[in-house]
Amino acid sequence: MLNQNGCANRFEKIVWILIGLFCLLAIGCVSGSNSTYRPSEPTDSFIRCEEIRPEICTQEYVPVCGELADGSQKTYSNACSACSDMNVVKYQLDSCP
């Protein structure tokens, strides 16, 4: 039989293990977040947006020129913002002319 002190030690170990697992999970979520959009490989000077569009983008400013389905172009603050617009088919680095 375990005495009361033995139960307290076991409980304390379980708490520390759970804290450690939570920290590992939190680090994994931060490092694996979708904050950096990774588009498909470039075709000519344009980069095609992937089928699955991003829903949340960072606020960094790295302008890109998005080409819309109707052939027009629009400058976006970054690739993620461009590809989150369902009308954008592809984009190229730098702002539109």
PyMOL commands that place a pseudoatom at each C-alpha (Angstrom):
pseudoatom trace, name=CA, resn=MET, resi=1, chain=A, elem=C, hetatm=0, pos=[0.000, 0.000, 0.000]
pseudoatom trace, name=CA, resn=LEU, resi=2, chain=A, elem=C, hetatm=0, pos=[1.082, 3.506, -0.734]
pseudoatom trace, name=CA, resn=ASN, resi=3, chain=A, elem=C, hetatm=0, pos=[1.079, 6.028, 1.989]
pseudoatom trace, name=CA, resn=GLN, resi=4, chain=A, elem=C, hetatm=0, pos=[-0.280, 9.509, 1.497]
pseudoatom trace, name=CA, resn=ASN, resi=5, chain=A, elem=C, hetatm=0, pos=[3.203, 10.876, 0.687]
pseudoatom trace, name=CA, resn=GLY, resi=6, chain=A, elem=C, hetatm=0, pos=[3.642, 8.296, -2.091]
pseudoatom trace, name=CA, resn=CYS, resi=7, chain=A, elem=C, hetatm=0, pos=[0.359, 9.374, -3.705]
pseudoatom trace, name=CA, resn=ALA, resi=8, chain=A, elem=C, hetatm=0, pos=[1.419, 13.015, -3.551]
pseudoatom trace, name=CA, resn=ASN, resi=9, chain=A, elem=C, hetatm=0, pos=[4.732, 12.198, -5.264]
pseudoatom trace, name=CA, resn=ARG, resi=10, chain=A, elem=C, hetatm=0, pos=[2.963, 10.238, -8.001]
pseudoatom trace, name=CA, resn=PHE, resi=11, chain=A, elem=C, hetatm=0, pos=[0.454, 13.053, -8.517]
pseudoatom trace, name=CA, resn=GLU, resi=12, chain=A, elem=C, hetatm=0, pos=[3.280, 15.599, -8.715]
pseudoatom trace, name=CA, resn=LYS, resi=13, chain=A, elem=C, hetatm=0, pos=[5.079, 13.488, -11.363]
pseudoatom trace, name=CA, resn=ILE, resi=14, chain=A, elem=C, hetatm=0, pos=[1.895, 13.214, -13.425]
pseudoatom trace, name=CA, resn=VAL, resi=15, chain=A, elem=C, hetatm=0, pos=[1.373, 16.988, -13.219]
pseudoatom trace, name=CA, resn=TRP, resi=16, chain=A, elem=C, hetatm=0, pos=[4.942, 17.639, -14.416]
pseudoatom trace, name=CA, resn=ILE, resi=17, chain=A, elem=C, hetatm=0, pos=[4.549, 15.159, -17.279]
pseudoatom trace, name=CA, resn=LEU, resi=18, chain=A, elem=C, hetatm=0, pos=[1.310, 16.842, -18.337]
pseudoatom trace, name=CA, resn=ILE, resi=19, chain=A, elem=C, hetatm=0, pos=[2.950, 20.279, -18.184]
pseudoatom trace, name=CA, resn=GLY, resi=20, chain=A, elem=C, hetatm=0, pos=[5.830, 19.005, -20.318]
pseudoatom trace, name=CA, resn=LEU, resi=21, chain=A, elem=C, hetatm=0, pos=[3.470, 17.485, -22.885]
pseudoatom trace, name=CA, resn=PHE, resi=22, chain=A, elem=C, hetatm=0, pos=[1.461, 20.697, -23.030]
pseudoatom trace, name=CA, resn=CYS, resi=23, chain=A, elem=C, hetatm=0, pos=[4.646, 22.714, -23.657]
pseudoatom trace, name=CA, resn=LEU, resi=24, chain=A, elem=C, hetatm=0, pos=[5.707, 20.361, -26.468]
pseudoatom trace, name=CA, resn=LEU, resi=25, chain=A, elem=C, hetatm=0, pos=[2.253, 20.598, -28.015]
pseudoatom trace, name=CA, resn=ALA, resi=26, chain=A, elem=C, hetatm=0, pos=[2.267, 24.396, -27.793]
pseudoatom trace, name=CA, resn=ILE, resi=27, chain=A, elem=C, hetatm=0, pos=[5.712, 24.600, -29.430]
pseudoatom trace, name=CA, resn=GLY, resi=28, chain=A, elem=C, hetatm=0, pos=[4.588, 22.238, -32.188]
pseudoatom trace, name=CA, resn=CYS, resi=29, chain=A, elem=C, hetatm=0, pos=[1.482, 24.313, -32.870]
pseudoatom trace, name=CA, resn=VAL, resi=30, chain=A, elem=C, hetatm=0, pos=[3.477, 27.517, -33.129]
pseudoatom trace, name=CA, resn=SER, resi=31, chain=A, elem=C, hetatm=0, pos=[6.163, 26.064, -35.391]
pseudoatom trace, name=CA, resn=GLY, resi=32, chain=A, elem=C, hetatm=0, pos=[3.624, 24.262, -37.566]
pseudoatom trace, name=CA, resn=SER, resi=33, chain=A, elem=C, hetatm=0, pos=[1.162, 27.106, -37.902]
pseudoatom trace, name=CA, resn=ASN, resi=34, chain=A, elem=C, hetatm=0, pos=[-0.108, 28.270, -41.255]
pseudoatom trace, name=CA, resn=SER, resi=35, chain=A, elem=C, hetatm=0, pos=[1.242, 31.783, -40.822]
pseudoatom trace, name=CA, resn=THR, resi=36, chain=A, elem=C, hetatm=0, pos=[3.672, 31.342, -43.715]
pseudoatom trace, name=CA, resn=TYR, resi=37, chain=A, elem=C, hetatm=0, pos=[1.864, 30.490, -46.930]
pseudoatom trace, name=CA, resn=ARG, resi=38, chain=A, elem=C, hetatm=0, pos=[3.789, 28.110, -49.162]
pseudoatom trace, name=CA, resn=PRO, resi=39, chain=A, elem=C, hetatm=0, pos=[2.503, 28.302, -52.732]
pseudoatom trace, name=CA, resn=SER, resi=40, chain=A, elem=C, hetatm=0, pos=[3.075, 25.766, -55.478]
pseudoatom trace, name=CA, resn=GLU, resi=41, chain=A, elem=C, hetatm=0, pos=[6.186, 25.844, -57.646]
pseudoatom trace, name=CA, resn=PRO, resi=42, chain=A, elem=C, hetatm=0, pos=[6.497, 28.705, -60.133]
pseudoatom trace, name=CA, resn=THR, resi=43, chain=A, elem=C, hetatm=0, pos=[5.381, 28.368, -63.744]
pseudoatom trace, name=CA, resn=ASP, resi=44, chain=A, elem=C, hetatm=0, pos=[7.144, 31.048, -65.821]
pseudoatom trace, name=CA, resn=SER, resi=45, chain=A, elem=C, hetatm=0, pos=[7.503, 34.197, -63.696]
pseudoatom trace, name=CA, resn=PHE, resi=46, chain=A, elem=C, hetatm=0, pos=[4.122, 33.623, -62.032]
pseudoatom trace, name=CA, resn=ILE, resi=47, chain=A, elem=C, hetatm=0, pos=[3.394, 31.362, -59.078]
pseudoatom trace, name=CA, resn=ARG, resi=48, chain=A, elem=C, hetatm=0, pos=[0.049, 29.551, -59.050]
pseudoatom trace, name=CA, resn=CYS, resi=49, chain=A, elem=C, hetatm=0, pos=[-2.126, 29.672, -55.955]
pseudoatom trace, name=CA, resn=GLU, resi=50, chain=A, elem=C, hetatm=0, pos=[-2.894, 26.263, -54.471]
pseudoatom trace, name=CA, resn=GLU, resi=51, chain=A, elem=C, hetatm=0, pos=[-6.360, 24.722, -54.409]
pseudoatom trace, name=CA, resn=ILE, resi=52, chain=A, elem=C, hetatm=0, pos=[-6.652, 25.115, -50.634]
pseudoatom trace, name=CA, resn=ARG, resi=53, chain=A, elem=C, hetatm=0, pos=[-6.694, 28.861, -50.024]
pseudoatom trace, name=CA, resn=PRO, resi=54, chain=A, elem=C, hetatm=0, pos=[-5.327, 30.394, -46.793]
pseudoatom trace, name=CA, resn=GLU, resi=55, chain=A, elem=C, hetatm=0, pos=[-7.876, 31.796, -44.363]
pseudoatom trace, name=CA, resn=ILE, resi=56, chain=A, elem=C, hetatm=0, pos=[-5.479, 33.704, -42.092]
pseudoatom trace, name=CA, resn=CYS, resi=57, chain=A, elem=C, hetatm=0, pos=[-2.405, 35.625, -43.263]
pseudoatom trace, name=CA, resn=THR, resi=58, chain=A, elem=C, hetatm=0, pos=[0.391, 37.525, -41.545]
pseudoatom trace, name=CA, resn=GLN, resi=59, chain=A, elem=C, hetatm=0, pos=[0.537, 41.294, -41.897]
pseudoatom trace, name=CA, resn=GLU, resi=60, chain=A, elem=C, hetatm=0, pos=[4.007, 41.397, -43.472]
pseudoatom trace, name=CA, resn=TYR, resi=61, chain=A, elem=C, hetatm=0, pos=[4.522, 43.707, -46.451]
pseudoatom trace, name=CA, resn=VAL, resi=62, chain=A, elem=C, hetatm=0, pos=[6.185, 41.898, -49.354]
pseudoatom trace, name=CA, resn=PRO, resi=63, chain=A, elem=C, hetatm=0, pos=[4.120, 43.142, -52.315]
pseudoatom trace, name=CA, resn=VAL, resi=64, chain=A, elem=C, hetatm=0, pos=[3.052, 40.798, -55.081]
pseudoatom trace, name=CA, resn=CYS, resi=65, chain=A, elem=C, hetatm=0, pos=[1.116, 41.308, -58.301]
pseudoatom trace, name=CA, resn=GLY, resi=66, chain=A, elem=C, hetatm=0, pos=[-1.886, 38.998, -58.433]
pseudoatom trace, name=CA, resn=GLU, resi=67, chain=A, elem=C, hetatm=0, pos=[-3.456, 38.024, -61.743]
pseudoatom trace, name=CA, resn=LEU, resi=68, chain=A, elem=C, hetatm=0, pos=[-7.196, 37.636, -61.460]
pseudoatom trace, name=CA, resn=ALA, resi=69, chain=A, elem=C, hetatm=0, pos=[-9.317, 35.122, -63.389]
pseudoatom trace, name=CA, resn=ASP, resi=70, chain=A, elem=C, hetatm=0, pos=[-10.466, 37.863, -65.788]
pseudoatom trace, name=CA, resn=GLY, resi=71, chain=A, elem=C, hetatm=0, pos=[-6.841, 38.676, -66.714]
pseudoatom trace, name=CA, resn=SER, resi=72, chain=A, elem=C, hetatm=0, pos=[-6.615, 41.928, -64.754]
pseudoatom trace, name=CA, resn=GLN, resi=73, chain=A, elem=C, hetatm=0, pos=[-3.921, 42.518, -62.156]
pseudoatom trace, name=CA, resn=LYS, resi=74, chain=A, elem=C, hetatm=0, pos=[-3.982, 43.855, -58.601]
pseudoatom trace, name=CA, resn=THR, resi=75, chain=A, elem=C, hetatm=0, pos=[-1.215, 44.510, -56.061]
pseudoatom trace, name=CA, resn=TYR, resi=76, chain=A, elem=C, hetatm=0, pos=[-1.500, 42.657, -52.730]
pseudoatom trace, name=CA, resn=SER, resi=77, chain=A, elem=C, hetatm=0, pos=[0.576, 43.138, -49.576]
pseudoatom trace, name=CA, resn=ASN, resi=78, chain=A, elem=C, hetatm=0, pos=[1.917, 39.556, -49.704]
pseudoatom trace, name=CA, resn=ALA, resi=79, chain=A, elem=C, hetatm=0, pos=[1.448, 36.184, -51.419]
pseudoatom trace, name=CA, resn=CYS, resi=80, chain=A, elem=C, hetatm=0, pos=[-0.863, 34.865, -48.731]
pseudoatom trace, name=CA, resn=SER, resi=81, chain=A, elem=C, hetatm=0, pos=[-3.203, 37.849, -49.080]
pseudoatom trace, name=CA, resn=ALA, resi=82, chain=A, elem=C, hetatm=0, pos=[-3.230, 37.447, -52.854]
pseudoatom trace, name=CA, resn=CYS, resi=83, chain=A, elem=C, hetatm=0, pos=[-4.038, 33.737, -52.750]
pseudoatom trace, name=CA, resn=SER, resi=84, chain=A, elem=C, hetatm=0, pos=[-6.713, 34.212, -50.092]
pseudoatom trace, name=CA, resn=ASP, resi=85, chain=A, elem=C, hetatm=0, pos=[-8.670, 36.152, -52.766]
pseudoatom trace, name=CA, resn=MET, resi=86, chain=A, elem=C, hetatm=0, pos=[-10.622, 33.481, -54.662]
pseudoatom trace, name=CA, resn=ASN, resi=87, chain=A, elem=C, hetatm=0, pos=[-10.394, 35.576, -57.872]
pseudoatom trace, name=CA, resn=VAL, resi=88, chain=A, elem=C, hetatm=0, pos=[-6.576, 35.398, -57.961]
pseudoatom trace, name=CA, resn=VAL, resi=89, chain=A, elem=C, hetatm=0, pos=[-5.209, 32.609, -60.161]
pseudoatom trace, name=CA, resn=LYS, resi=90, chain=A, elem=C, hetatm=0, pos=[-1.502, 33.328, -59.830]
pseudoatom trace, name=CA, resn=TYR, resi=91, chain=A, elem=C, hetatm=0, pos=[0.907, 36.038, -58.705]
pseudoatom trace, name=CA, resn=GLN, resi=92, chain=A, elem=C, hetatm=0, pos=[4.438, 37.273, -59.218]
pseudoatom trace, name=CA, resn=LEU, resi=93, chain=A, elem=C, hetatm=0, pos=[6.802, 38.968, -56.805]
pseudoatom trace, name=CA, resn=ASP, resi=94, chain=A, elem=C, hetatm=0, pos=[6.762, 42.791, -56.690]
pseudoatom trace, name=CA, resn=SER, resi=95, chain=A, elem=C, hetatm=0, pos=[3.873, 45.173, -57.208]
pseudoatom trace, name=CA, resn=CYS, resi=96, chain=A, elem=C, hetatm=0, pos=[1.942, 45.421, -60.445]
pseudoatom trace, name=CA, resn=PRO, resi=97, chain=A, elem=C, hetatm=0, pos=[3.216, 47.811, -63.135]
for i in range(1, 97): cmd.bond("trace and resi %d" % i, "trace and resi %d" % (i + 1))
show_as sticks, trace
zoom trace
